[in-house]
Amino acid sequence: MRLFAKVSDPDLFLRMLYEAGTAFYRPVKKNTVEAVYFSSNRTIYFRGEMTPSQYENLRAQAYPSERIFIDEVRGQVKVSQLMEE
């Protein structure tokens, strides 16, 4: 069984990060961040506001990206670090 979660609680998202998976993030606007954590048994999508300390914690554990897309129909997470044209 796999977990797929969409959350807006930054503390919950940060507590669910685990070194066996990979996390990506991108700033959306001033304090709003979009992030995704993906591992073999869970995918957690986050979109919401973070405090500066939460954002620094995320940056220490995740990779920056330009685009994050969840395709629920295909069961795929698409992340791009390339600047889209």
N, C-alpha and C positions, 0 to 999 in steps of 0.2 A: 504494500500500500504506500502511496506517495502523498505527501502533504503539498497542497497549493494554497497559499494564503495571500490575501491582499490586506495590508494593514496601514493605518495612519498614525499609530502610536510609536514615536521614535524609540522610546526605551524598550518596548517589546521587540522591535526590529533589531536593535543593536544587541540585545540579549540572545537572539536566535542565530546570530552569526557564529560560525564554527569553522575551525581551520581546515576541515575536510572538504569544504565547499569554496566557492569563489563569489565575491560580491563586486558589483559595479554600481557607480552612482553618477548622477549629473545634476548640477544646480539648475533649477527651473526659473526661479526669480529670487528676490532678496533672501528670504529665509526658507524658501521651499525647495525641497530636494526630491528627486526621483531616484530610487535605488532598487536593485534586485539582488537576491542571494540565491544561488543555485547549487545544489549538491545532488548526489545520486538518489536521495529519498525526499528531498523537499525543494520547493521553489517559493520564495517569499518576496512579494512585491511591496514596496513602500512608496508612498507619495504623501508628503506632508511637511510641516514646518519643523525645523530643528533649531535648538539653541546653538550658539557658537561652540560650546564644549561638546555637544552631541555631534556636531558637524566635524569637529577635529577628530573625535573618536572614529567616526565613519571613514574619514580620509585615511586614517592609520590602518584600517582593516580592508579597504576596498580600492578598486581601480577606477580611475575616472573614465567616463565614456561620453560620447557625443549623442548617442541614441540608444534607448532601451525600448523594446517592443515585446509584448507578451501575445503570442498567437495561441489562444485557448482552443481553437478548433483543431489545430495540428499538434498541440501540446509542445510548443517550442518557445524558447526564450531567445530573442535576437538582440545582440548587443554590438554596437559598432563604436570603435575609437576613431574612425576616419571621419573627417569633415565631409558632410554631404554637400554635393554641388547643387 
